């Protein structure tokens, strides 16, 4: 591994830094998604069931689940409901929408870092190959082109130069695979937020209409 690192040239150092950044973000995001996917749907269901009966109970359940995105999302409008005052349905909806934007944006934390790794890693790998080729051919003497020693050196130099390109592609492809996975999980969360938010808004609008009668 050490020999490969040296053979890849100077660009292997920034490639290593990019790989460490990618691994750190991927590990943190994997832990985040595993922890919330195990409880998000159940939490949303419990809050909505309680909201059919009593908004205070629903708010308490949401507060207990405040460590989850959906708990914080549904708690924001429920916290507006007080015994002495009830928010207008439009204000209730606005609280849902604004909090959904914040929570969904927070779920994409680290996204820009992965995008940067995906873009930069193959370019750095290509740069390393170009530098390696320049170094290999710079040592070539015109009178020795046909010699076996020169041919061997050039072939070896080209092989070593391609190591950086291969490394850059491996780093980029790995980051891209996890990035696409995180985007798919984020899309599922958008669907969950939309369903839960719409259901809670309908429950509250029905409550508001019954209260006005």
N, C-alpha and C positions, 0 to 999 in steps of 0.2 A: 504493500500500500504506500509506503514511504517512497519507494522507487517510482511508482506511478505519479505520485504527487510532484516529485522533482522533475520527472520527464515531461509533465504537462506545461512546465514553464511558469512565468511570473503570474499569469492570470489565474492559476489554481488557487492562489490566496483569496482573491475576491470571490471566486466561485465557492470556496469553502465557507466564507462569511455568509454568502447568500443561502447556502444549504443549511447552515446553523439557524439563520433567521426563519427559513421556511419550516424546518423541523419544530422550532419553538412555537410558531403560530399554529401549525397543524396539530401539535400535541394539545395546546390550550383549547383550540376550537373543537377537537374531538371530545375532550373531557366536557366541555360546555354542552355540546349537542347530546352526548350520552345522558347527562344528568337531567336535562329538561325533557327529552323525548320520552323518558320513562314516566313522567307525571303530568305533562301539559294537558293532554286530553281529559284525563280524570279530574284534574283541578278545575278546568273550564266547566265540565259537566256538573260537578258538585256546586259550583257557584251559581250556575243557571237554575238548577233544581231548587236551591235555596231561595233564589230571587222570585220564583213563582209564589212562594209562601210569605217571605219577609225579606225586605231589602237590608235590614240591619244584620240578619243572620248571614246573608250573602256577603255583606261587607266584612264581617268578621272572618269568614272563610277565606276571602280574598286577602285579608291582612295577614292571616297565618301563612298564606302561600306567596307572600310578598317577595320571597327569594326567587320566584319564577317569573319569567316575562309575562305570561298570561295572567298571573295573579296581580301583578302591578298594573297591567293593562285594564283589567276589569275593576280594580279597586278605585282607579281615578274617577270614573263617573259615580260609582256607588258612594264614594266619600262625600259627594256633594249633597246627598240626601240627608237632611236633618229633620228631627221631629218638628221643629218650628218652621222649617222652610223646605220647599221642594223645588228643585231646579226646573226650568222650562225644558221641554223635550229637545229643543234645538241646542240648548246649552249642554244637555246630557250627551247628545250626539257629538258635539264639538269636543268635549272632554275625551270621548272614545277615540275620535280621529287623531287628535293631537298626541295622545299618549301612544297610540298605535305607531305613529310615525317615529317617535323617539325609540320605542322598544325594538322595532324592526331595524332601525338604523344601527342600534347597538349590537344586534345579532351579526352584523357584517363587520365587526371589529377584526382587524387583521387582513381584510379583503384587499386593501391597497398594497400591503406588503407582498402578498402572494402574487398579485398582478405584476408588481415590479420584478419579482424573482422570475416569473414566467417570461417576461420580456427581456430581461438583462442576461439571464444565464446562457441562452444559446448565442447571443451576440458576443459575450465574453469568450465563450468557447471558440467561436469563429475567429475572434481576434487572436487568441492563443495559437490557433493553427497558422494564421497568416504570419505571426511573429516567428513561429518555428520554421516555416518554409523560408522566410527571409534569412534567418540565421543559417539554415542548411545550405542554401544556394550561395550565400556570401562567402562560404569557405571553399567553394568549388573553383578550381583552376581550369582554364580553358584547355591547357595541354594535357590534363589528366582526366578528361571527361570519360574516355573509354576504359579507364583502368577499373579493375574489379574493386579496389579499395574505395575509390571515389563513389562508385555505384552503390556499394554497401553502405557507405556513410550517408548518402542521400536518402536511400530507402529507409534506413534507421531513423534519420532525422524527420522524414515525413510521417513515419509511424508514431514517433513521439509527439509530433505536432498535433496529430489527430486525437490524441488522448484528451486534450482540453475541449475539443468539440464534443466528443462523446460524453465527457463529464457534464458539460453545459446542458446537453440534451437530456441526460438522465435527471439532473436537478429540475429542469424546466418541466419535463413530462410528469415527474412525481408531483410537483407543486400544482400543475394543471389538473391532474386527476382529483386531488383533494379539493381544489377550488371548485370544480364542477359539482362534486359531492355536496359541499357546503351550500352552493347555490340552490341545489335541488331541495335540501333540507329547509333552506330559507323560504323557498316557494311554498312548501307544505305549511310552514308557520304562518305565512300570509293567508292561506286558505283557512287555517284554524282561527286566526284573529278575526277574519271577515265573518265567519259563521258565528263565532261566539259574540262578537260585537253586534251583529244584526239581531241575534236572538235576544240579547239583553236589552237592546233598544226597543224592540217590539214589546217585550214584557213591560218596560217602563212606560211606553206610549199607551198601552192598554190600561195600565194603572192610572195614568194621568187622565185619560178619558173617563174612566169610572169615577174618579175623584171629582171631576168637573160636573158630573151629572147630578 
